Amino acid sequence: MEKEFIDESGKDVAHSWVSTSRFIWLCQIFLVLAFLVGGCFCLYAHRYKGKPEVAVPDNTLYNPQYK
């Protein structure tokens, strides 16, 4: 009885180090870009929007004014 030999070395991750390292490198590049874009968006969303108008009582000014 003759057994048929099927070459699956190109399909397995453990046998193809070139395609595995390329895949891992591309995943790393994608993750770095995703974190970079996410961080930039978060900084943009929570940016400083200017000086707010704050009501300061007259008695707490540098030259206080009392009634």
Buried (B, 14 or more C-beta within 10 A) or exposed (E): EEEEEEEEEEEEEEEBEEEEEEEEEEEEEEEEEEEEEEEEEEEEEEEEEEEEEEEEEEEEEEEEEEE
